[in-house]
């Protein structure tokens, strides 16, 4: 990490920030929490980052052991980035920051949430109390992206990928679902298939944050 700035502080917080405190570094981690991505996928999730800056952050995080590159098996063969075991330990930190930051005002001219950042928002705003007694598996479709959503025992788990025979399917886009969940838009704008009651229950699991 010789090319990166350092706080020169032995504290673990400072040493963590030496690694993930550079601009865009934690957002790269956010984009990989749900699974591997190609460089082009990372660019789609981080539209404001310049390609050379993204390449630099990826190199730095790889050198630090936070992520790694690998080649997918045939017939794909694409090169992807994924978090290492150590890198995946950052997920609770990313979720905690998301929970804390959700109470702050939106920046001016902010882009809509991408699929991955929206799913992270769902994880940060999930209300276990609202999920009491619920045991269901959903497929959440956000444009071309599919997510496997499981609610059980008051816990929420989300992974990238389609679901075979889900209890209910939610089909929409991040901006519309955000408007329904947190800005008073009618749930009728979200396509729901399968068990209607379970789909309605899903929409009640993510209350809006209380502004700071």
C-alpha positions as CSV (number, residue, x, y, z in Angstrom):
1,X,0.0,0.0,0.0
2,X,3.0,2.3,-0.5
3,X,1.1,4.4,-3.0
4,X,-1.7,5.3,-0.6
5,X,-1.7,8.0,2.1
6,X,-1.5,6.9,5.7
7,X,-2.6,8.4,9.0
8,X,0.6,7.0,10.6
9,X,-1.5,6.0,13.6
10,X,-1.3,2.5,15.2
11,X,-5.0,2.6,16.1
12,X,-7.1,-0.1,14.4
13,X,-9.6,2.6,13.1
14,X,-6.8,4.5,11.5
15,X,-5.3,1.4,10.0
16,X,-8.7,0.4,8.6
17,X,-9.1,3.9,7.1
18,X,-5.6,3.6,5.5
19,X,-7.1,0.7,3.5
20,X,-10.7,1.7,2.8
21,X,-10.7,5.4,3.6
22,X,-9.8,6.6,0.2
23,X,-12.6,8.1,-1.9
24,X,-14.7,5.4,-3.6
25,X,-13.0,2.5,-1.8
26,X,-16.0,1.6,0.5
27,X,-18.4,2.1,-2.3
28,X,-16.5,-0.5,-4.3
29,X,-16.9,-2.8,-1.3
30,X,-20.6,-2.0,-1.3
31,X,-20.9,-3.0,-4.9
32,X,-19.3,-6.4,-4.2
33,X,-21.1,-7.3,-1.0
34,X,-23.7,-9.3,-2.9
35,X,-21.3,-11.1,-5.1
36,X,-18.6,-10.9,-7.9
37,X,-18.8,-8.2,-10.6
38,X,-17.1,-7.4,-13.8
39,X,-15.4,-4.0,-14.2
40,X,-18.3,-2.8,-16.4
41,X,-20.8,-3.9,-13.8
42,X,-18.9,-1.8,-11.2
43,X,-18.9,1.2,-13.5
44,X,-22.7,0.8,-13.9
45,X,-23.1,0.8,-10.1
46,X,-20.7,3.7,-9.6
47,X,-21.6,6.1,-12.5
48,X,-19.8,9.1,-11.0
49,X,-16.3,7.5,-10.7
50,X,-13.8,7.9,-13.5
51,X,-12.5,4.6,-15.0
52,X,-8.9,5.3,-14.0
53,X,-9.9,6.1,-10.4
54,X,-11.9,2.9,-10.2
55,X,-9.0,0.9,-11.6
56,X,-6.7,2.5,-9.0
57,X,-9.0,1.7,-6.1
58,X,-9.4,-1.9,-7.3
59,X,-5.6,-2.3,-7.5
60,X,-5.2,-0.9,-4.0
61,X,-7.9,-3.0,-2.5
62,X,-6.5,-6.1,-4.2
63,X,-3.0,-5.4,-2.9
64,X,-4.4,-4.9,0.6
65,X,-6.2,-8.3,0.4
66,X,-9.7,-6.9,0.5
67,X,-10.7,-8.2,-2.9
68,X,-9.3,-10.5,-5.6
69,X,-9.7,-11.0,-9.3
70,X,-10.6,-14.3,-10.9
71,X,-11.7,-15.7,-14.2
72,X,-15.1,-17.3,-14.5
73,X,-15.1,-20.9,-15.9
74,X,-16.2,-21.5,-19.5
75,X,-18.2,-20.7,-21.4
76,X,-18.3,-17.2,-19.7
77,X,-14.6,-16.7,-19.1
78,X,-15.1,-13.1,-17.9
79,X,-12.8,-11.6,-15.3
80,X,-14.6,-10.5,-12.1
81,X,-13.7,-8.9,-8.8
82,X,-14.9,-10.4,-5.6
83,X,-14.4,-9.8,-1.9
84,X,-12.0,-12.0,0.0
85,X,-13.0,-13.6,3.3
86,X,-11.4,-10.6,5.1
87,X,-13.1,-8.2,2.7
88,X,-16.5,-9.8,3.5
89,X,-16.0,-8.9,7.1
90,X,-16.7,-5.3,6.0
91,X,-20.3,-6.0,5.3
92,X,-21.6,-5.1,8.8
93,X,-19.6,-1.9,8.6
94,X,-21.1,-1.0,5.2
95,X,-24.6,-1.8,6.6
96,X,-24.0,0.2,9.7
97,X,-22.8,3.2,7.7
98,X,-25.8,2.9,5.4
99,X,-28.2,2.8,8.4
100,X,-26.5,5.9,9.9
101,X,-26.3,7.8,6.6
102,X,-29.9,7.0,5.7
103,X,-31.0,9.7,8.2
104,X,-29.0,12.4,6.4
105,X,-30.4,14.6,3.6
106,X,-29.9,13.5,0.0
107,X,-27.2,15.4,-1.8
108,X,-28.3,17.7,-4.6
109,X,-28.6,16.2,-8.1
110,X,-28.0,12.7,-6.7
111,X,-28.3,9.7,-9.0
112,X,-31.1,7.2,-8.3
113,X,-29.9,4.2,-6.3
114,X,-28.5,1.3,-8.4
115,X,-29.7,-2.2,-7.8
116,X,-27.0,-3.2,-5.4
117,X,-27.0,0.0,-3.4
118,X,-30.8,-0.3,-3.2
119,X,-30.6,-3.8,-1.9
120,X,-28.0,-2.7,0.7
121,X,-30.6,0.0,1.7
122,X,-33.2,-2.7,2.2
123,X,-30.8,-4.6,4.5
124,X,-30.1,-1.5,6.5
125,X,-33.8,-0.5,7.0
126,X,-35.2,-4.0,7.6
127,X,-37.4,-4.1,10.6
128,X,-37.2,-7.5,12.4
129,X,-40.4,-6.7,14.4
130,X,-42.4,-6.3,11.2
131,X,-41.2,-9.7,10.1
132,X,-42.4,-11.5,13.2
133,X,-43.7,-14.9,12.3
134,X,-42.9,-14.5,8.6
135,X,-41.2,-17.3,6.8
136,X,-41.1,-16.6,3.0
137,X,-38.8,-16.6,0.1
138,X,-39.1,-13.9,-2.6
139,X,-37.6,-13.1,-5.9
140,X,-36.9,-9.4,-6.2
141,X,-36.5,-8.2,-9.8
142,X,-34.9,-4.8,-10.3
143,X,-34.7,-4.3,-14.0
144,X,-32.3,-7.0,-15.4
145,X,-31.0,-7.9,-11.9
146,X,-32.5,-10.7,-9.8
147,X,-32.2,-11.2,-6.1
148,X,-33.0,-14.1,-3.8
149,X,-34.6,-12.7,-0.7
150,X,-35.3,-14.9,2.4
151,X,-37.1,-13.7,5.5
152,X,-37.1,-16.2,8.4
153,X,-37.0,-16.0,12.1
154,X,-36.9,-12.2,12.1
155,X,-33.8,-12.2,9.8
156,X,-33.3,-11.0,6.3
157,X,-30.8,-12.6,3.8
158,X,-30.3,-11.4,0.2
159,X,-28.1,-12.9,-2.5
160,X,-27.8,-12.2,-6.1
161,X,-29.6,-14.7,-8.4
162,X,-33.0,-15.9,-9.5
163,X,-35.2,-18.1,-7.3
164,X,-36.9,-21.3,-8.3
165,X,-40.5,-21.4,-7.2
166,X,-40.5,-18.3,-4.8
167,X,-43.5,-17.7,-2.6
168,X,-43.9,-14.3,-4.2
169,X,-42.2,-12.1,-6.8
170,X,-41.7,-8.4,-6.7
171,X,-40.9,-6.9,-10.1
172,X,-40.0,-3.2,-10.5
173,X,-37.0,-0.8,-10.6
174,X,-35.1,0.8,-7.7
175,X,-36.6,4.3,-8.1
176,X,-40.2,3.0,-8.2
177,X,-39.8,0.7,-5.2
178,X,-38.0,3.4,-3.2
179,X,-41.0,5.7,-3.9
180,X,-43.4,3.1,-2.8
181,X,-41.6,2.1,0.4
182,X,-40.4,5.5,1.6
183,X,-42.2,8.3,-0.3
184,X,-45.9,7.4,-0.3
185,X,-46.2,6.1,-3.9
186,X,-49.1,3.6,-4.4
187,X,-48.1,-0.1,-4.1
188,X,-50.1,-0.7,-7.3
189,X,-47.1,0.6,-9.3
190,X,-45.1,-2.5,-8.2
191,X,-45.8,-5.7,-10.0
192,X,-46.4,-8.6,-7.5
193,X,-46.9,-12.2,-8.4
194,X,-47.5,-15.3,-6.4
195,X,-48.9,-15.1,-2.8
196,X,-50.5,-11.6,-2.7
197,X,-50.5,-11.4,1.1
198,X,-46.8,-12.3,1.3
199,X,-46.0,-9.7,-1.3
200,X,-47.9,-7.0,0.7
201,X,-46.1,-8.2,3.8
202,X,-42.7,-7.6,2.0
203,X,-43.6,-4.0,1.3
204,X,-44.1,-3.4,5.0
205,X,-40.7,-4.7,6.2
206,X,-38.7,-1.6,5.4
207,X,-39.9,1.5,7.3
208,X,-38.5,4.9,6.2
209,X,-35.6,6.2,8.3
210,X,-36.2,9.0,10.8
211,X,-34.3,12.1,9.7
212,X,-31.5,13.2,12.0
